[in-house]
Amino acid sequence: MRVVTPYKFLMHVVIHALGHRKGGYGMAIEYIMCMIVSLCLNLRFNFSKVIFLQMKNNITEERWLMYPSIVQMFLNYLLPDL
């Protein structure tokens, strides 16, 4: 079975551009596969909904504490004279 190079490149670009993980680009998640299929077959797909859901999941799972700049912003806001 031969993999067509343009689709392989498209998959690589979509995984890096729209994937929410910092590492582990070797495997594609289900919603990324749906994005690629919709792009290849010219189907409708709600990209903004997927991006919004991933942003919401990052906030509700308390992953935002991993980013010290956000914690520093909260501290600066709550304690301006620190």
Jmol script that loads the backbone (N, CA, C; Angstrom):
load data "model"
ATOM      1  N   MET A   1       0.838  -1.176   0.000  1.00  0.00           N
ATOM      2  CA  MET A   1       0.000   0.000   0.000  1.00  0.00           C
ATOM      3  C   MET A   1       0.880   1.236   0.000  1.00  0.00           C
ATOM      4  N   ARG A   2       0.636   2.146  -0.901  1.00  0.00           N
ATOM      5  CA  ARG A   2       1.454   3.338  -1.084  1.00  0.00           C
ATOM      6  C   ARG A   2       0.721   4.549  -0.527  1.00  0.00           C
ATOM      7  N   VAL A   3       1.404   5.311   0.325  1.00  0.00           N
ATOM      8  CA  VAL A   3       0.805   6.518   0.893  1.00  0.00           C
ATOM      9  C   VAL A   3       1.097   7.684  -0.046  1.00  0.00           C
ATOM     10  N   VAL A   4       0.049   8.404  -0.398  1.00  0.00           N
ATOM     11  CA  VAL A   4       0.201   9.546  -1.293  1.00  0.00           C
ATOM     12  C   VAL A   4       0.828  10.700  -0.501  1.00  0.00           C
ATOM     13  N   THR A   5       1.911  11.254  -1.008  1.00  0.00           N
ATOM     14  CA  THR A   5       2.685  12.260  -0.289  1.00  0.00           C
ATOM     15  C   THR A   5       1.923  13.547   0.017  1.00  0.00           C
ATOM     16  N   PRO A   6       1.113  14.113  -0.890  1.00  0.00           N
ATOM     17  CA  PRO A   6       0.407  15.349  -0.517  1.00  0.00           C
ATOM     18  C   PRO A   6      -0.530  15.176   0.676  1.00  0.00           C
ATOM     19  N   TYR A   7      -1.211  14.032   0.761  1.00  0.00           N
ATOM     20  CA  TYR A   7      -2.092  13.814   1.900  1.00  0.00           C
ATOM     21  C   TYR A   7      -1.308  13.581   3.176  1.00  0.00           C
ATOM     22  N   LYS A   8      -0.145  12.968   3.050  1.00  0.00           N
ATOM     23  CA  LYS A   8       0.715  12.774   4.208  1.00  0.00           C
ATOM     24  C   LYS A   8       1.185  14.129   4.738  1.00  0.00           C
ATOM     25  N   PHE A   9       1.542  15.037   3.846  1.00  0.00           N
ATOM     26  CA  PHE A   9       1.948  16.382   4.250  1.00  0.00           C
ATOM     27  C   PHE A   9       0.777  17.152   4.858  1.00  0.00           C
ATOM     28  N   LEU A  10      -0.413  17.008   4.267  1.00  0.00           N
ATOM     29  CA  LEU A  10      -1.606  17.667   4.819  1.00  0.00           C
ATOM     30  C   LEU A  10      -1.879  17.177   6.233  1.00  0.00           C
ATOM     31  N   MET A  11      -1.753  15.881   6.450  1.00  0.00           N
ATOM     32  CA  MET A  11      -1.974  15.328   7.781  1.00  0.00           C
ATOM     33  C   MET A  11      -0.944  15.875   8.763  1.00  0.00           C
ATOM     34  N   HIS A  12       0.296  15.959   8.359  1.00  0.00           N
ATOM     35  CA  HIS A  12       1.350  16.503   9.208  1.00  0.00           C
ATOM     36  C   HIS A  12       1.057  17.953   9.599  1.00  0.00           C
ATOM     37  N   VAL A  13       0.635  18.759   8.642  1.00  0.00           N
ATOM     38  CA  VAL A  13       0.357  20.170   8.903  1.00  0.00           C
ATOM     39  C   VAL A  13      -0.843  20.328   9.837  1.00  0.00           C
ATOM     40  N   VAL A  14      -1.898  19.560   9.618  1.00  0.00           N
ATOM     41  CA  VAL A  14      -3.092  19.671  10.457  1.00  0.00           C
ATOM     42  C   VAL A  14      -2.791  19.222  11.890  1.00  0.00           C
ATOM     43  N   ILE A  15      -2.027  18.155  12.042  1.00  0.00           N
ATOM     44  CA  ILE A  15      -1.693  17.678  13.386  1.00  0.00           C
ATOM     45  C   ILE A  15      -0.890  18.727  14.139  1.00  0.00           C
ATOM     46  N   HIS A  16       0.070  19.358  13.475  1.00  0.00           N
ATOM     47  CA  HIS A  16       0.892  20.363  14.150  1.00  0.00           C
ATOM     48  C   HIS A  16       0.152  21.676  14.373  1.00  0.00           C
ATOM     49  N   ALA A  17      -0.687  22.063  13.429  1.00  0.00           N
ATOM     50  CA  ALA A  17      -1.359  23.354  13.550  1.00  0.00           C
ATOM     51  C   ALA A  17      -2.559  23.317  14.484  1.00  0.00           C
ATOM     52  N   LEU A  18      -3.332  22.255  14.436  1.00  0.00           N
ATOM     53  CA  LEU A  18      -4.574  22.210  15.192  1.00  0.00           C
ATOM     54  C   LEU A  18      -4.572  21.209  16.334  1.00  0.00           C
ATOM     55  N   GLY A  19      -3.488  20.495  16.510  1.00  0.00           N
ATOM     56  CA  GLY A  19      -3.400  19.567  17.633  1.00  0.00           C
ATOM     57  C   GLY A  19      -3.166  20.334  18.920  1.00  0.00           C
ATOM     58  N   HIS A  20      -3.765  19.899  20.002  1.00  0.00           N
ATOM     59  CA  HIS A  20      -3.666  20.630  21.255  1.00  0.00           C
ATOM     60  C   HIS A  20      -2.544  20.120  22.149  1.00  0.00           C
ATOM     61  N   ARG A  21      -1.820  19.118  21.699  1.00  0.00           N
ATOM     62  CA  ARG A  21      -0.745  18.568  22.514  1.00  0.00           C
ATOM     63  C   ARG A  21       0.588  19.206  22.153  1.00  0.00           C
ATOM     64  N   LYS A  22       1.495  19.248  23.106  1.00  0.00           N
ATOM     65  CA  LYS A  22       2.822  19.781  22.831  1.00  0.00           C
ATOM     66  C   LYS A  22       3.733  18.737  22.207  1.00  0.00           C
ATOM     67  N   GLY A  23       3.496  17.475  22.472  1.00  0.00           N
ATOM     68  CA  GLY A  23       4.324  16.406  21.934  1.00  0.00           C
ATOM     69  C   GLY A  23       3.469  15.253  21.471  1.00  0.00           C
ATOM     70  N   GLY A  24       4.098  14.193  21.029  1.00  0.00           N
ATOM     71  CA  GLY A  24       3.363  13.018  20.588  1.00  0.00           C
ATOM     72  C   GLY A  24       2.641  13.225  19.283  1.00  0.00           C
ATOM     73  N   TYR A  25       3.363  13.740  18.288  1.00  0.00           N
ATOM     74  CA  TYR A  25       2.730  14.005  16.997  1.00  0.00           C
ATOM     75  C   TYR A  25       2.653  12.767  16.116  1.00  0.00           C
ATOM     76  N   GLY A  26       3.069  11.603  16.646  1.00  0.00           N
ATOM     77  CA  GLY A  26       3.077  10.389  15.838  1.00  0.00           C
ATOM     78  C   GLY A  26       1.700   9.831  15.553  1.00  0.00           C
ATOM     79  N   MET A  27       0.733  10.125  16.392  1.00  0.00           N
ATOM     80  CA  MET A  27      -0.603   9.568  16.168  1.00  0.00           C
ATOM     81  C   MET A  27      -1.639  10.694  16.134  1.00  0.00           C
ATOM     82  N   ALA A  28      -2.643  10.493  15.321  1.00  0.00           N
ATOM     83  CA  ALA A  28      -3.689  11.497  15.174  1.00  0.00           C
ATOM     84  C   ALA A  28      -4.906  11.100  16.004  1.00  0.00           C
ATOM     85  N   ILE A  29      -5.527  12.081  16.620  1.00  0.00           N
ATOM     86  CA  ILE A  29      -6.720  11.862  17.421  1.00  0.00           C
ATOM     87  C   ILE A  29      -7.928  11.852  16.486  1.00  0.00           C
ATOM     88  N   GLU A  30      -9.052  11.366  16.989  1.00  0.00           N
ATOM     89  CA  GLU A  30     -10.239  11.191  16.156  1.00  0.00           C
ATOM     90  C   GLU A  30     -10.712  12.499  15.526  1.00  0.00           C
ATOM     91  N   TYR A  31     -10.723  13.601  16.301  1.00  0.00           N
ATOM     92  CA  TYR A  31     -11.227  14.853  15.717  1.00  0.00           C
ATOM     93  C   TYR A  31     -10.276  15.395  14.653  1.00  0.00           C
ATOM     94  N   ILE A  32      -8.984  15.094  14.767  1.00  0.00           N
ATOM     95  CA  ILE A  32      -8.045  15.523  13.731  1.00  0.00           C
ATOM     96  C   ILE A  32      -8.262  14.713  12.460  1.00  0.00           C
ATOM     97  N   MET A  33      -8.544  13.433  12.609  1.00  0.00           N
ATOM     98  CA  MET A  33      -8.842  12.613  11.436  1.00  0.00           C
ATOM     99  C   MET A  33     -10.111  13.101  10.743  1.00  0.00           C
ATOM    100  N   CYS A  34     -11.106  13.525  11.516  1.00  0.00           N
ATOM    101  CA  CYS A  34     -12.333  14.076  10.920  1.00  0.00           C
ATOM    102  C   CYS A  34     -12.034  15.368  10.162  1.00  0.00           C
ATOM    103  N   MET A  35     -11.140  16.194  10.715  1.00  0.00           N
ATOM    104  CA  MET A  35     -10.744  17.418  10.011  1.00  0.00           C
ATOM    105  C   MET A  35     -10.096  17.099   8.674  1.00  0.00           C
ATOM    106  N   ILE A  36      -9.190  16.137   8.670  1.00  0.00           N
ATOM    107  CA  ILE A  36      -8.465  15.799   7.447  1.00  0.00           C
ATOM    108  C   ILE A  36      -9.412  15.215   6.398  1.00  0.00           C
ATOM    109  N   VAL A  37     -10.316  14.347   6.815  1.00  0.00           N
ATOM    110  CA  VAL A  37     -11.275  13.759   5.873  1.00  0.00           C
ATOM    111  C   VAL A  37     -12.182  14.841   5.296  1.00  0.00           C
ATOM    112  N   SER A  38     -12.615  15.769   6.132  1.00  0.00           N
ATOM    113  CA  SER A  38     -13.492  16.826   5.616  1.00  0.00           C
ATOM    114  C   SER A  38     -12.749  17.746   4.653  1.00  0.00           C
ATOM    115  N   LEU A  39     -11.461  17.996   4.910  1.00  0.00           N
ATOM    116  CA  LEU A  39     -10.686  18.805   3.972  1.00  0.00           C
ATOM    117  C   LEU A  39     -10.469  18.083   2.652  1.00  0.00           C
ATOM    118  N   CYS A  40     -10.174  16.783   2.717  1.00  0.00           N
ATOM    119  CA  CYS A  40      -9.913  16.019   1.488  1.00  0.00           C
ATOM    120  C   CYS A  40     -11.164  15.820   0.651  1.00  0.00           C
ATOM    121  N   LEU A  41     -12.297  15.593   1.304  1.00  0.00           N
ATOM    122  CA  LEU A  41     -13.537  15.321   0.570  1.00  0.00           C
ATOM    123  C   LEU A  41     -14.403  16.560   0.366  1.00  0.00           C
ATOM    124  N   ASN A  42     -13.903  17.721   0.792  1.00  0.00           N
ATOM    125  CA  ASN A  42     -14.607  18.985   0.637  1.00  0.00           C
ATOM    126  C   ASN A  42     -15.977  18.948   1.334  1.00  0.00           C
ATOM    127  N   LEU A  43     -15.983  18.445   2.579  1.00  0.00           N
ATOM    128  CA  LEU A  43     -17.188  18.383   3.392  1.00  0.00           C
ATOM    129  C   LEU A  43     -17.185  19.517   4.405  1.00  0.00           C
ATOM    130  N   ARG A  44     -18.343  19.799   4.959  1.00  0.00           N
ATOM    131  CA  ARG A  44     -18.441  20.840   5.984  1.00  0.00           C
ATOM    132  C   ARG A  44     -17.953  20.294   7.319  1.00  0.00           C
ATOM    133  N   PHE A  45     -17.210  21.121   8.044  1.00  0.00           N
ATOM    134  CA  PHE A  45     -16.729  20.738   9.365  1.00  0.00           C
ATOM    135  C   PHE A  45     -16.597  21.999  10.200  1.00  0.00           C
ATOM    136  N   ASN A  46     -17.022  21.949  11.443  1.00  0.00           N
ATOM    137  CA  ASN A  46     -17.000  23.109  12.319  1.00  0.00           C
ATOM    138  C   ASN A  46     -15.668  23.145  13.090  1.00  0.00           C
ATOM    139  N   PHE A  47     -14.659  23.792  12.493  1.00  0.00           N
ATOM    140  CA  PHE A  47     -13.330  23.867  13.089  1.00  0.00           C
ATOM    141  C   PHE A  47     -13.348  24.696  14.372  1.00  0.00           C
ATOM    142  N   SER A  48     -14.109  25.770  14.379  1.00  0.00           N
ATOM    143  CA  SER A  48     -14.119  26.643  15.554  1.00  0.00           C
ATOM    144  C   SER A  48     -14.719  25.930  16.768  1.00  0.00           C
ATOM    145  N   LYS A  49     -15.685  25.043  16.546  1.00  0.00           N
ATOM    146  CA  LYS A  49     -16.259  24.291  17.659  1.00  0.00           C
ATOM    147  C   LYS A  49     -15.220  23.361  18.280  1.00  0.00           C
ATOM    148  N   VAL A  50     -14.429  22.703  17.452  1.00  0.00           N
ATOM    149  CA  VAL A  50     -13.396  21.798  17.954  1.00  0.00           C
ATOM    150  C   VAL A  50     -12.349  22.570  18.742  1.00  0.00           C
ATOM    151  N   ILE A  51     -11.922  23.708  18.217  1.00  0.00           N
ATOM    152  CA  ILE A  51     -10.917  24.518  18.911  1.00  0.00           C
ATOM    153  C   ILE A  51     -11.479  25.022  20.235  1.00  0.00           C
ATOM    154  N   PHE A  52     -12.733  25.477  20.239  1.00  0.00           N
ATOM    155  CA  PHE A  52     -13.352  25.951  21.475  1.00  0.00           C
ATOM    156  C   PHE A  52     -13.460  24.833  22.507  1.00  0.00           C
ATOM    157  N   LEU A  53     -13.864  23.631  22.083  1.00  0.00           N
ATOM    158  CA  LEU A  53     -13.985  22.511  23.019  1.00  0.00           C
ATOM    159  C   LEU A  53     -12.635  22.125  23.622  1.00  0.00           C
ATOM    160  N   GLN A  54     -11.574  22.170  22.813  1.00  0.00           N
ATOM    161  CA  GLN A  54     -10.250  21.849  23.342  1.00  0.00           C
ATOM    162  C   GLN A  54      -9.783  22.915  24.333  1.00  0.00           C
ATOM    163  N   MET A  55     -10.080  24.174  24.051  1.00  0.00           N
ATOM    164  CA  MET A  55      -9.733  25.240  24.993  1.00  0.00           C
ATOM    165  C   MET A  55     -10.517  25.079  26.291  1.00  0.00           C
ATOM    166  N   LYS A  56     -11.806  24.726  26.183  1.00  0.00           N
ATOM    167  CA  LYS A  56     -12.635  24.524  27.367  1.00  0.00           C
ATOM    168  C   LYS A  56     -12.131  23.342  28.194  1.00  0.00           C
ATOM    169  N   ASN A  57     -11.724  22.273  27.532  1.00  0.00           N
ATOM    170  CA  ASN A  57     -11.196  21.109  28.245  1.00  0.00           C
ATOM    171  C   ASN A  57      -9.909  21.447  28.984  1.00  0.00           C
ATOM    172  N   ASN A  58      -9.065  22.258  28.395  1.00  0.00           N
ATOM    173  CA  ASN A  58      -7.821  22.647  29.059  1.00  0.00           C
ATOM    174  C   ASN A  58      -8.089  23.455  30.316  1.00  0.00           C
ATOM    175  N   ILE A  59      -9.134  24.267  30.314  1.00  0.00           N
ATOM    176  CA  ILE A  59      -9.439  25.083  31.489  1.00  0.00           C
ATOM    177  C   ILE A  59     -10.114  24.247  32.570  1.00  0.00           C
ATOM    178  N   THR A  60     -11.058  23.389  32.183  1.00  0.00           N
ATOM    179  CA  THR A  60     -11.793  22.628  33.184  1.00  0.00           C
ATOM    180  C   THR A  60     -10.954  21.528  33.827  1.00  0.00           C
ATOM    181  N   GLU A  61      -9.916  21.060  33.159  1.00  0.00           N
ATOM    182  CA  GLU A  61      -9.082  20.004  33.721  1.00  0.00           C
ATOM    183  C   GLU A  61      -7.911  20.567  34.520  1.00  0.00           C
ATOM    184  N   GLU A  62      -7.918  21.861  34.758  1.00  0.00           N
ATOM    185  CA  GLU A  62      -6.898  22.552  35.539  1.00  0.00           C
ATOM    186  C   GLU A  62      -5.489  22.367  34.975  1.00  0.00           C
ATOM    187  N   ARG A  63      -5.381  22.279  33.662  1.00  0.00           N
ATOM    188  CA  ARG A  63      -4.068  22.227  33.021  1.00  0.00           C
ATOM    189  C   ARG A  63      -3.442  23.612  32.939  1.00  0.00           C
ATOM    190  N   TRP A  64      -4.251  24.642  33.151  1.00  0.00           N
ATOM    191  CA  TRP A  64      -3.729  26.001  33.039  1.00  0.00           C
ATOM    192  C   TRP A  64      -2.717  26.294  34.119  1.00  0.00           C
ATOM    193  N   LEU A  65      -2.700  25.499  35.183  1.00  0.00           N
ATOM    194  CA  LEU A  65      -1.708  25.704  36.241  1.00  0.00           C
ATOM    195  C   LEU A  65      -0.300  25.333  35.787  1.00  0.00           C
ATOM    196  N   MET A  66      -0.194  24.620  34.663  1.00  0.00           N
ATOM    197  CA  MET A  66       1.118  24.258  34.139  1.00  0.00           C
ATOM    198  C   MET A  66       1.829  25.462  33.549  1.00  0.00           C
ATOM    199  N   TYR A  67       1.109  26.520  33.253  1.00  0.00           N
ATOM    200  CA  TYR A  67       1.687  27.683  32.597  1.00  0.00           C
ATOM    201  C   TYR A  67       1.920  28.785  33.628  1.00  0.00           C
ATOM    202  N   PRO A  68       3.167  29.024  34.020  1.00  0.00           N
ATOM    203  CA  PRO A  68       3.439  29.998  35.073  1.00  0.00           C
ATOM    204  C   PRO A  68       3.067  31.429  34.703  1.00  0.00           C
ATOM    205  N   SER A  69       3.040  31.761  33.421  1.00  0.00           N
ATOM    206  CA  SER A  69       2.692  33.136  33.049  1.00  0.00           C
ATOM    207  C   SER A  69       1.235  33.442  33.403  1.00  0.00           C
ATOM    208  N   ILE A  70       0.348  32.461  33.271  1.00  0.00           N
ATOM    209  CA  ILE A  70      -1.060  32.670  33.628  1.00  0.00           C
ATOM    210  C   ILE A  70      -1.201  32.822  35.134  1.00  0.00           C
ATOM    211  N   VAL A  71      -0.475  32.000  35.886  1.00  0.00           N
ATOM    212  CA  VAL A  71      -0.508  32.111  37.346  1.00  0.00           C
ATOM    213  C   VAL A  71       0.040  33.475  37.774  1.00  0.00           C
ATOM    214  N   GLN A  72       1.097  33.939  37.106  1.00  0.00           N
ATOM    215  CA  GLN A  72       1.665  35.251  37.421  1.00  0.00           C
ATOM    216  C   GLN A  72       0.664  36.366  37.107  1.00  0.00           C
ATOM    217  N   MET A  73      -0.095  36.237  36.023  1.00  0.00           N
ATOM    218  CA  MET A  73      -1.124  37.228  35.706  1.00  0.00           C
ATOM    219  C   MET A  73      -2.179  37.298  36.792  1.00  0.00           C
ATOM    220  N   PHE A  74      -2.626  36.129  37.275  1.00  0.00           N
ATOM    221  CA  PHE A  74      -3.613  36.104  38.355  1.00  0.00           C
ATOM    222  C   PHE A  74      -3.059  36.755  39.621  1.00  0.00           C
ATOM    223  N   LEU A  75      -1.818  36.440  39.951  1.00  0.00           N
ATOM    224  CA  LEU A  75      -1.215  37.040  41.138  1.00  0.00           C
ATOM    225  C   LEU A  75      -1.091  38.558  41.004  1.00  0.00           C
ATOM    226  N   ASN A  76      -0.683  39.027  39.834  1.00  0.00           N
ATOM    227  CA  ASN A  76      -0.566  40.467  39.606  1.00  0.00           C
ATOM    228  C   ASN A  76      -1.924  41.153  39.709  1.00  0.00           C
ATOM    229  N   TYR A  77      -2.968  40.475  39.277  1.00  0.00           N
ATOM    230  CA  TYR A  77      -4.296  41.054  39.331  1.00  0.00           C
ATOM    231  C   TYR A  77      -4.829  41.086  40.781  1.00  0.00           C
ATOM    232  N   LEU A  78      -4.657  39.981  41.495  1.00  0.00           N
ATOM    233  CA  LEU A  78      -5.196  39.885  42.842  1.00  0.00           C
ATOM    234  C   LEU A  78      -4.365  40.647  43.871  1.00  0.00           C
ATOM    235  N   LEU A  79      -3.055  40.687  43.671  1.00  0.00           N
ATOM    236  CA  LEU A  79      -2.159  41.361  44.614  1.00  0.00           C
ATOM    237  C   LEU A  79      -1.281  42.356  43.852  1.00  0.00           C
ATOM    238  N   PRO A  80      -1.808  43.506  43.515  1.00  0.00           N
ATOM    239  CA  PRO A  80      -1.049  44.443  42.675  1.00  0.00           C
ATOM    240  C   PRO A  80       0.196  45.019  43.363  1.00  0.00           C
ATOM    241  N   ASP A  81       0.224  45.068  44.681  1.00  0.00           N
ATOM    242  CA  ASP A  81       1.368  45.660  45.394  1.00  0.00           C
ATOM    243  C   ASP A  81       2.332  44.591  45.885  1.00  0.00           C
ATOM    244  N   LEU A  82       2.360  43.453  45.287  1.00  0.00           N
ATOM    245  CA  LEU A  82       3.189  42.354  45.760  1.00  0.00           C
ATOM    246  C   LEU A  82       4.660  42.634  45.590  1.00  0.00           C
TER     247      LEU A  82
END
end "model"
wireframe off; spacefill off
backbone 0.3
color backbone group
